[in-house]
Amino acid sequence: MYAIIESGGKQYKIEEGNTYDVELLKAIDGKIDFKEVLLLNDGSKIFIGTPHVKNCTIKAEVVKEVKGPKVIAYKYKRRKNYHRKKGHRQKYTKVKINKIEIS
C-alpha cells in the first residue's frame, strides 16, 4: 500500500512505517494529518483524486527537525574585484508515517 501526497508544494510517494523529509511544518503535539492525498494504491485498487482523494487521511508523527545540505550561491564580476559568497541550509521536518486510513 502506498500513497502520493502533496506537502509544501511538493509531491511525495509514501508507505507506512517509512520516514521522510518534508518541508518545515508546524506540528501540534508532534502529530500531523496529511489530507492532500493525490493518489492511493491499496494493493488491489487505485484511487485517483480530482484533485484530492476523498475520505483518505495519512497519520504521521514528527521525529525531529533537520537541516539539509549547504548550498553555496557565488556571484562575481570579472576584473571588477566583486565577489559575494552566501550559504543556505533548508530546514526540513522528518516525519514517520504511521497509518494510511480510508473511510
Secondary structure, 3 states (H helix, E strand, C coil): CEEEEEECCEEEEEECCCEEEEECCCCECCEEEECCEEEEECCCCEEECCCCCCCEEEEEEEEEEEEEEEEEEEEEECCCCEEEEEEEEEEEEEEEEEEEEEC
